[in-house]
Amino acid sequence: MLKNFTLGEGLKTGGPIIYLLLVCSVISIAVIIERIFYYYKRSRVQRVSFMQSIREQLIRGEMQKALTLCRDTLTPFASVIAAALSASNLDEKEISSAMEREIIVEIDNLERRTSIVGTIGSTAVYIGLLGTVGGIIHTFRDISQIGSGGINVIIGGISEALVCTAAGLFVAIPAVIAYNYFVKRINGFVMDMDLCSSEIISLVKGQKKTK
């Protein structure tokens, strides 16, 4: 019965649930692509080499050049360092506060829209199961009204209803994988920002002592 089962028939069989899952899939894919490009653009500069450049600028007393370098570099830890350098004339506590605020802003930018993928990944399976349960109920209701059909009709109806579960898994699995990837990338960015913030404090303090 399902040998010639096509995508169009699957959409028709699944009803509104399949279309809902299709919308979720499109949204999930769009967010995944956007976030991957966002992270890629902000990870092209290595923290160690960048901090070496900042250190060299500060040793030479060229604070403004170091600040310009930070502002021209598209990466979260560069923004944190720029916040510290901009507040370098203040005391250590205020410099730390400026960096903490910048870290919060950067984390918010890094996490933007990732919750959408996480939500789709955690709910798509249940949405698919809802469609399957609805399909099974519909199958048994039709059988009870017709009063015939036998086991073949039951199996065929349930098999078609399971299309919703399969669709839910198809949407959920990539979303969960992508969400876990996002969490790992965000943790990496946060670690870089924390390391840079502690290092730049020492460098700024050293600059003040030499003045």
Backbone as CSV, one residue per row, in Angstrom:
resi,resn,N_x,N_y,N_z,CA_x,CA_y,CA_z,C_x,C_y,C_z
1,MET,0.813,-1.215,0.000,0.000,0.000,0.000,0.846,1.264,0.000
2,LEU,2.032,1.205,0.647,2.874,2.376,0.784,4.068,2.367,-0.165
3,LYS,4.028,1.426,-1.137,5.185,1.329,-2.019,5.366,2.596,-2.839
4,ASN,4.251,3.191,-3.269,4.315,4.387,-4.102,3.968,5.645,-3.311
5,PHE,4.253,5.601,-2.029,3.932,6.718,-1.141,4.877,7.884,-1.426
6,THR,4.323,9.026,-1.822,5.125,10.173,-2.222,5.099,11.257,-1.158
7,LEU,5.961,12.262,-1.360,6.010,13.387,-0.433,4.685,14.135,-0.401
8,GLY,4.089,14.310,-1.572,2.793,14.985,-1.637,1.727,14.254,-0.853
9,GLU,1.730,12.912,-0.976,0.775,12.112,-0.219,1.043,12.203,1.272
10,GLY,2.350,12.292,1.622,2.706,12.429,3.028,2.180,13.723,3.613
11,LEU,2.313,14.811,2.849,1.794,16.099,3.304,0.279,16.051,3.452
12,LYS,-0.370,15.386,2.500,-1.828,15.284,2.548,-2.280,14.404,3.708
13,THR,-1.558,13.304,3.930,-1.925,12.372,4.993,-1.715,12.980,6.374
14,GLY,-0.591,13.676,6.537,-0.271,14.235,7.851,-1.145,15.393,8.252
15,GLY,-1.738,16.056,7.278,-2.626,17.151,7.588,-1.899,18.361,8.150
16,PRO,-2.581,19.142,8.997,-1.997,20.390,9.533,-0.690,20.173,10.294
17,ILE,-0.546,19.013,10.940,0.668,18.748,11.724,1.902,18.725,10.825
18,ILE,1.774,18.102,9.662,2.906,18.042,8.731,3.299,19.448,8.276
19,TYR,2.317,20.283,8.007,2.614,21.654,7.579,3.246,22.456,8.710
20,LEU,2.799,22.205,9.941,3.421,22.859,11.093,4.872,22.440,11.227
21,LEU,5.142,21.153,11.059,6.517,20.656,11.128,7.361,21.198,9.971
22,LEU,6.745,21.380,8.818,7.456,21.949,7.674,7.876,23.388,7.970
23,VAL,6.985,24.162,8.587,7.310,25.536,8.978,8.442,25.543,10.000
24,CYS,8.347,24.636,10.988,9.410,24.528,12.003,10.748,24.194,11.363
25,SER,10.715,23.299,10.377,11.948,22.901,9.706,12.580,24.076,8.966
26,VAL,11.763,24.853,8.269,12.273,26.009,7.522,12.886,27.024,8.493
27,ILE,12.182,27.307,9.586,12.692,28.254,10.575,13.999,27.755,11.179
28,SER,14.024,26.478,11.539,15.214,25.890,12.147,16.418,25.966,11.216
29,ILE,16.223,25.594,9.966,17.321,25.629,8.990,17.822,27.054,8.782
30,ALA,16.885,28.006,8.705,17.273,29.404,8.506,18.124,29.914,9.675
31,VAL,17.709,29.594,10.892,18.464,30.034,12.073,19.821,29.342,12.132
32,ILE,19.855,28.049,11.833,21.114,27.297,11.853,22.123,27.905,10.883
33,ILE,21.691,28.189,9.665,22.595,28.767,8.659,23.081,30.139,9.111
34,GLU,22.161,30.966,9.622,22.534,32.318,10.053,23.534,32.285,11.204
35,ARG,23.294,31.394,12.171,24.191,31.305,13.335,25.562,30.757,12.953
36,ILE,25.608,29.782,12.057,26.895,29.221,11.633,27.758,30.296,10.986
37,PHE,27.163,31.104,10.103,27.904,32.201,9.472,28.312,33.253,10.509
38,TYR,27.431,33.511,11.466,27.724,34.502,12.509,28.935,34.067,13.326
39,TYR,28.956,32.807,13.750,30.076,32.298,14.539,31.354,32.215,13.717
40,TYR,31.206,31.845,12.456,32.393,31.723,11.599,33.095,33.070,11.454
41,LYS,32.312,34.122,11.208,32.900,35.454,11.031,33.615,35.945,12.295
42,ARG,33.155,35.466,13.447,33.716,35.933,14.716,34.747,34.982,15.309
43,SER,35.137,33.992,14.548,36.141,33.046,15.049,37.357,32.949,14.128
44,ARG,37.463,33.886,13.180,38.585,33.835,12.238,39.876,34.374,12.849
45,VAL,39.777,35.086,13.973,40.957,35.622,14.655,41.232,34.784,15.891
46,GLN,42.458,34.318,16.039,42.836,33.511,17.183,43.160,34.393,18.391
47,ARG,42.693,33.973,19.536,42.872,34.766,20.748,44.344,34.972,21.094
48,VAL,45.154,33.941,21.008,46.560,34.028,21.433,47.320,35.036,20.579
49,SER,47.184,34.933,19.261,47.906,35.847,18.375,47.382,37.274,18.513
50,PHE,46.067,37.414,18.723,45.501,38.746,18.876,46.004,39.403,20.161
51,MET,46.029,38.659,21.248,46.515,39.207,22.514,47.991,39.560,22.435
52,GLN,48.735,38.815,21.643,50.145,39.140,21.449,50.290,40.496,20.767
53,SER,49.439,40.746,19.780,49.470,42.041,19.094,49.094,43.173,20.038
54,ILE,48.079,42.962,20.863,47.669,43.981,21.835,48.775,44.232,22.845
55,ARG,49.401,43.161,23.291,50.483,43.286,24.271,51.630,44.121,23.701
56,GLU,51.981,43.861,22.461,53.069,44.614,21.824,52.728,46.096,21.699
57,GLN,51.477,46.395,21.357,51.058,47.783,21.247,51.121,48.489,22.604
58,LEU,50.681,47.800,23.638,50.670,48.411,24.970,52.078,48.591,25.515
59,ILE,52.957,47.654,25.233,54.352,47.774,25.674,54.999,49.005,25.051
60,ARG,54.636,49.285,23.799,55.166,50.462,23.121,54.420,51.742,23.519
61,GLY,53.414,51.569,24.370,52.657,52.727,24.830,51.659,53.264,23.822
62,GLU,51.312,52.461,22.843,50.402,52.904,21.790,48.988,52.398,22.099
63,MET,48.396,52.978,23.124,47.069,52.586,23.574,46.019,52.807,22.493
64,GLN,46.084,53.912,21.799,45.088,54.230,20.779,45.137,53.239,19.617
65,LYS,46.340,52.832,19.217,46.465,51.840,18.146,45.881,50.493,18.580
66,ALA,46.108,50.132,19.846,45.540,48.889,20.375,44.022,48.960,20.377
67,LEU,43.482,50.117,20.753,42.028,50.291,20.776,41.455,50.232,19.360
68,THR,42.136,50.845,18.406,41.691,50.801,17.006,41.717,49.376,16.471
69,LEU,42.756,48.634,16.827,42.854,47.235,16.406,41.677,46.423,16.935
70,CYS,41.298,46.662,18.182,40.163,45.951,18.779,38.864,46.277,18.055
71,ARG,38.671,47.557,17.772,37.429,47.972,17.120,37.340,47.513,15.670
72,ASP,38.470,47.248,15.055,38.489,46.773,13.669,38.403,45.252,13.573
73,THR,38.453,44.574,14.718,38.437,43.103,14.733,37.061,42.606,15.136
74,LEU,36.455,41.797,14.264,35.092,41.320,14.486,35.121,39.999,15.261
75,THR,35.260,40.125,16.582,35.229,38.946,17.450,34.851,39.398,18.853
76,PRO,34.145,38.575,19.620,33.661,39.008,20.935,34.756,39.447,21.900
77,PHE,35.872,38.717,21.936,36.896,39.088,22.924,37.558,40.421,22.572
78,ALA,37.554,40.795,21.294,38.096,42.101,20.907,37.226,43.224,21.467
79,SER,35.918,43.007,21.489,35.008,44.003,22.051,35.217,44.155,23.550
80,VAL,35.497,43.040,24.218,35.750,43.079,25.661,37.042,43.840,25.949
81,ILE,38.076,43.568,25.165,39.349,44.279,25.343,39.172,45.767,25.052
82,ALA,38.386,46.098,24.021,38.132,47.503,23.695,37.445,48.210,24.857
83,ALA,36.530,47.520,25.526,35.858,48.109,26.690,36.862,48.400,27.803
84,ALA,37.814,47.485,27.996,38.835,47.682,29.036,39.764,48.840,28.688
85,LEU,40.190,48.898,27.439,41.099,49.967,27.021,40.420,51.331,27.066
86,SER,39.137,51.362,26.735,38.398,52.622,26.778,38.260,53.153,28.202
87,ALA,38.263,52.220,29.172,38.136,52.612,30.577,39.469,52.540,31.310
88,SER,40.564,52.534,30.561,41.889,52.330,31.177,42.302,53.443,32.138
89,ASN,41.669,54.612,32.008,42.009,55.713,32.912,41.263,55.618,34.243
90,LEU,40.384,54.639,34.358,39.628,54.434,35.591,40.328,53.409,36.471
91,ASP,39.746,53.133,37.672,40.377,52.150,38.553,40.028,50.732,38.095
92,GLU,40.682,49.753,38.718,40.560,48.358,38.273,39.127,47.849,38.373
93,LYS,38.421,48.241,39.422,37.052,47.772,39.605,36.143,48.258,38.481
94,GLU,36.305,49.507,38.086,35.477,50.065,37.010,35.832,49.454,35.662
95,ILE,37.113,49.143,35.468,37.523,48.463,34.236,36.877,47.075,34.158
96,SER,36.899,46.365,35.280,36.276,45.034,35.330,34.781,45.116,35.075
97,SER,34.137,46.138,35.639,32.699,46.315,35.426,32.392,46.585,33.961
98,ALA,33.220,47.401,33.316,33.028,47.698,31.887,33.150,46.428,31.055
99,MET,34.119,45.585,31.381,34.289,44.334,30.632,33.143,43.366,30.896
100,GLU,32.665,43.307,32.140,31.549,42.413,32.461,30.292,42.807,31.694
101,ARG,30.061,44.117,31.593,28.904,44.573,30.819,29.041,44.187,29.349
102,GLU,30.243,44.337,28.824,30.471,43.987,27.420,30.329,42.485,27.195
103,ILE,30.781,41.691,28.149,30.637,40.235,28.037,29.164,39.851,28.005
104,ILE,28.356,40.495,28.846,26.916,40.212,28.863,26.295,40.540,27.506
105,VAL,26.689,41.681,26.932,26.175,42.078,25.618,26.578,41.062,24.548
106,GLU,27.837,40.632,24.580,28.327,39.682,23.582,27.667,38.316,23.722
107,ILE,27.463,37.874,24.962,26.791,36.589,25.169,25.362,36.650,24.646
108,ASP,24.703,37.777,24.874,23.342,37.948,24.361,23.330,37.866,22.833
109,ASN,24.320,38.481,22.191,24.419,38.403,20.724,24.704,36.978,20.252
110,LEU,25.553,36.268,20.987,25.903,34.900,20.612,24.721,33.947,20.777
111,GLU,23.898,34.187,21.788,22.771,33.289,22.076,21.515,33.642,21.300
112,ARG,21.543,34.751,20.574,20.345,35.215,19.880,19.804,34.152,18.925
113,ARG,18.540,33.871,19.055,17.787,32.925,18.218,18.167,31.456,18.421
114,THR,19.186,31.156,19.211,19.525,29.744,19.424,18.431,29.014,20.202
115,SER,17.691,29.750,21.030,16.602,29.115,21.790,15.499,28.621,20.855
116,ILE,15.357,29.270,19.698,14.354,28.811,18.726,14.696,27.403,18.247
117,VAL,15.976,27.193,17.919,16.415,25.867,17.460,16.268,24.848,18.589
118,GLY,16.631,25.240,19.812,16.502,24.335,20.947,15.055,23.947,21.199
119,THR,14.146,24.918,21.092,12.723,24.638,21.304,12.171,23.716,20.226
120,ILE,12.540,23.981,18.966,12.086,23.113,17.876,12.631,21.701,18.059
121,GLY,13.909,21.606,18.455,14.509,20.287,18.648,13.839,19.487,19.751
122,SER,13.367,20.166,20.789,12.768,19.458,21.926,11.274,19.191,21.761
123,THR,10.614,19.906,20.852,9.158,19.751,20.717,8.716,19.093,19.406
124,ALA,9.576,19.068,18.393,9.164,18.544,17.083,8.712,17.086,17.168
125,VAL,9.409,16.291,17.973,9.028,14.874,18.110,7.630,14.749,18.688
126,TYR,7.333,15.571,19.697,6.014,15.508,20.334,4.926,16.013,19.397
127,ILE,5.255,17.011,18.589,4.296,17.473,17.580,4.003,16.352,16.590
128,GLY,5.065,15.638,16.175,4.879,14.501,15.277,4.046,13.401,15.899
129,LEU,4.279,13.122,17.177,3.487,12.104,17.877,2.027,12.518,17.980
130,LEU,1.801,13.811,18.181,0.430,14.306,18.223,-0.278,14.031,16.900
131,GLY,0.427,14.271,15.787,-0.147,13.978,14.480,-0.408,12.496,14.284
132,THR,0.510,11.667,14.790,0.341,10.219,14.662,-0.854,9.727,15.466
133,VAL,-0.980,10.207,16.683,-2.127,9.822,17.515,-3.430,10.254,16.857
134,GLY,-3.423,11.489,16.325,-4.621,11.960,15.633,-4.938,11.100,14.421
135,GLY,-3.904,10.675,13.671,-4.115,9.821,12.511,-4.657,8.450,12.888
136,ILE,-4.155,7.890,13.977,-4.635,6.580,14.437,-6.087,6.676,14.880
137,ILE,-6.401,7.734,15.614,-7.790,7.930,16.045,-8.700,8.049,14.836
138,HIS,-8.258,8.793,13.837,-9.046,8.967,12.613,-9.237,7.634,11.891
139,THR,-8.199,6.811,11.856,-8.286,5.504,11.188,-9.311,4.613,11.862
140,PHE,-9.236,4.504,13.188,-10.181,3.637,13.905,-11.608,4.174,13.840
141,ARG,-11.744,5.492,13.790,-13.077,6.071,13.674,-13.695,5.720,12.324
142,ASP,-12.870,5.800,11.260,-13.367,5.432,9.932,-13.757,3.963,9.874
143,ILE,-12.942,3.107,10.512,-13.237,1.670,10.503,-14.531,1.383,11.248
144,SER,-14.715,2.095,12.379,-15.940,1.871,13.155,-17.177,2.339,12.401
145,GLN,-17.038,3.364,11.589,-18.178,3.868,10.820,-18.492,2.984,9.633
146,ILE,-17.412,2.508,8.953,-17.605,1.657,7.780,-17.971,0.243,8.201
147,GLY,-17.311,-0.215,9.254,-17.600,-1.539,9.782,-16.904,-2.656,9.059
148,SER,-15.953,-2.338,8.194,-15.208,-3.369,7.477,-13.859,-2.817,7.078
149,GLY,-13.067,-3.670,6.495,-11.758,-3.244,6.025,-10.674,-4.189,6.458
150,GLY,-10.822,-4.771,7.642,-9.865,-5.754,8.081,-8.537,-5.181,8.515
151,ILE,-7.618,-6.108,8.761,-6.303,-5.739,9.291,-5.495,-4.904,8.310
152,ASN,-5.683,-5.109,7.020,-4.914,-4.351,6.029,-5.212,-2.859,6.095
153,VAL,-6.480,-2.535,6.292,-6.862,-1.130,6.397,-6.274,-0.518,7.653
154,ILE,-6.294,-1.290,8.758,-5.750,-0.793,10.023,-4.250,-0.535,9.898
155,ILE,-3.534,-1.523,9.361,-2.081,-1.384,9.213,-1.743,-0.227,8.282
156,GLY,-2.468,-0.136,7.169,-2.209,0.953,6.230,-2.452,2.312,6.848
157,GLY,-3.548,2.430,7.596,-3.861,3.706,8.236,-2.837,4.097,9.278
158,ILE,-2.412,3.134,10.090,-1.408,3.419,11.123,-0.070,3.769,10.481
159,SER,0.294,3.037,9.411,1.557,3.314,8.719,1.581,4.738,8.178
160,GLU,0.469,5.165,7.614,0.398,6.519,7.097,0.419,7.548,8.228
161,ALA,-0.218,7.198,9.345,-0.223,8.112,10.491,1.180,8.304,11.052
162,LEU,2.001,7.261,10.973,3.370,7.332,11.491,4.256,8.276,10.680
163,VAL,3.755,8.738,9.532,4.486,9.732,8.751,4.759,10.969,9.601
164,CYS,3.820,11.338,10.455,3.994,12.509,11.323,5.144,12.309,12.301
165,THR,5.240,11.110,12.874,6.346,10.821,13.796,7.680,10.892,13.058
166,ALA,7.733,10.301,11.869,8.960,10.344,11.084,9.336,11.780,10.746
167,ALA,8.351,12.587,10.392,8.614,13.991,10.074,9.114,14.741,11.300
168,GLY,8.524,14.425,12.460,8.969,15.067,13.701,10.420,14.752,14.013
169,LEU,10.798,13.497,13.820,12.197,13.106,14.037,13.113,13.782,13.022
170,PHE,12.657,13.878,11.787,13.451,14.500,10.728,13.746,15.973,11.045
171,VAL,12.780,16.642,11.686,12.970,18.039,12.065,13.783,18.156,13.348
172,ALA,13.521,17.262,14.308,14.123,17.387,15.641,15.608,17.045,15.666
173,ILE,16.015,15.994,14.981,17.393,15.520,15.081,18.408,16.582,14.632
174,PRO,18.255,17.190,13.450,19.213,18.248,13.075,19.179,19.437,14.035
175,ALA,17.979,19.766,14.532,17.859,20.909,15.436,18.596,20.656,16.750
176,VAL,18.476,19.454,17.291,19.168,19.121,18.541,20.684,19.128,18.340
177,ILE,21.129,18.533,17.241,22.568,18.523,16.939,23.094,19.952,16.803
178,ALA,22.355,20.784,16.072,22.772,22.179,15.867,22.790,22.939,17.183
179,TYR,21.785,22.716,18.021,21.720,23.433,19.305,22.900,23.072,20.193
180,ASN,23.245,21.790,20.251,24.409,21.369,21.036,25.698,21.978,20.484
181,TYR,25.768,22.085,19.164,26.925,22.733,18.532,26.993,24.205,18.927
182,PHE,25.844,24.868,18.922,25.803,26.279,19.302,26.271,26.477,20.743
183,VAL,25.805,25.612,21.631,26.196,25.721,23.036,27.701,25.579,23.191
184,LYS,28.277,24.627,22.458,29.729,24.428,22.524,30.478,25.641,21.994
185,ARG,30.013,26.200,20.882,30.680,27.378,20.326,30.574,28.570,21.274
186,ILE,29.406,28.769,21.847,29.205,29.883,22.774,30.111,29.732,23.987
187,ASN,30.213,28.526,24.513,31.111,28.287,25.657,32.559,28.617,25.298
188,GLY,32.942,28.298,24.061,34.296,28.628,23.613,34.519,30.128,23.543
189,PHE,33.546,30.857,23.023,33.647,32.319,22.971,33.711,32.920,24.368
190,VAL,32.886,32.396,25.274,32.871,32.907,26.651,34.209,32.660,27.336
191,MET,34.793,31.494,27.113,36.101,31.191,27.700,37.163,32.150,27.176
192,ASP,37.139,32.436,25.876,38.089,33.392,25.300,37.914,34.775,25.916
193,MET,36.661,35.203,26.096,36.412,36.517,26.688,36.900,36.582,28.127
194,ASP,36.670,35.503,28.889,37.131,35.478,30.281,38.655,35.528,30.372
195,LEU,39.314,34.760,29.514,40.784,34.750,29.519,41.350,36.105,29.120
196,CYS,40.741,36.708,28.101,41.215,38.028,27.659,40.974,39.093,28.718
197,SER,39.845,39.009,29.407,39.547,40.024,30.419,40.538,39.979,31.566
198,SER,40.923,38.770,31.984,41.891,38.665,33.076,43.282,39.106,32.629
199,GLU,43.620,38.805,31.374,44.943,39.175,30.864,45.062,40.674,30.630
200,ILE,43.997,41.285,30.101,44.079,42.714,29.790,44.135,43.555,31.061
201,ILE,43.542,43.064,32.137,43.624,43.780,33.420,45.083,43.901,33.849
202,SER,45.821,42.802,33.725,47.245,42.816,34.100,48.032,43.762,33.203
203,LEU,47.726,43.761,31.912,48.443,44.625,30.981,48.152,46.107,31.257
204,VAL,46.896,46.426,31.532,46.536,47.818,31.826,47.159,48.282,33.125
205,LYS,47.174,47.402,34.121,47.824,47.745,35.390,49.313,47.998,35.172
206,GLY,49.942,47.174,34.327,51.349,47.372,34.022,51.611,48.695,33.326
207,GLN,50.673,49.080,32.448,50.798,50.371,31.757,50.737,51.541,32.735
208,LYS,49.854,51.423,33.719,49.710,52.502,34.684,50.949,52.671,35.546
209,LYS,51.578,51.541,35.851,52.780,51.588,36.689,53.954,52.255,35.968
210,THR,53.987,52.082,34.631,55.111,52.638,33.867,54.932,54.130,33.580
211,LYS,53.731,54.619,33.828,53.490,56.054,33.543,54.040,56.916,34.679
